[in-house]
Amino acid sequence: WQANPDDFEGLYENIRDIAVLTGTEDQAEELVGSLSARVAALDEKLAAVEETLLVFYELDASEPANTWTTGAGTFISYVINRAKAANLGDILDGEWVQISSEELVAQNPDVILLSDALYGITPESVAERAGWADIKAVVEGEVYPFDPFILSVPGPRLVDGFEQVAGILYPELGD
């Protein structure tokens, strides 16, 4: 049994642990080297970012007035923060928490990532929720569908998720 990683170092350790069990240490070190090089390259690009965008990561809007998000201590929050942004859920108490529409409107996020897009949630449907039309991210068209599995299933794809989050937040950084 392995715990979900809290950061990239935890991911690399999980990969190494599995490699010991499967006798694939050489391949694991090659993979960890490749992943860590990609993270370092993106960290270098992000070093030039001076703004801090406020990001709302929507997990579940089955109750649109009290949507679920991810708080501090989660890998998703770690990635958002590592991508030079602030995770709105970090202000809440808990790792998987609900936020009221009133609080969300008051926080006024710059970007909304819809990890519930697979379930029919769209930027257009978000704009139709009571009060949400005035949120900066909605007004400026900064609401994006986001594959929930890329940051919630521990494995090498977590680095893909970091690259995707950074690319959405700061498209000017390029590839």
Disulfide bonds with the S-S distance in Angstrom:
none
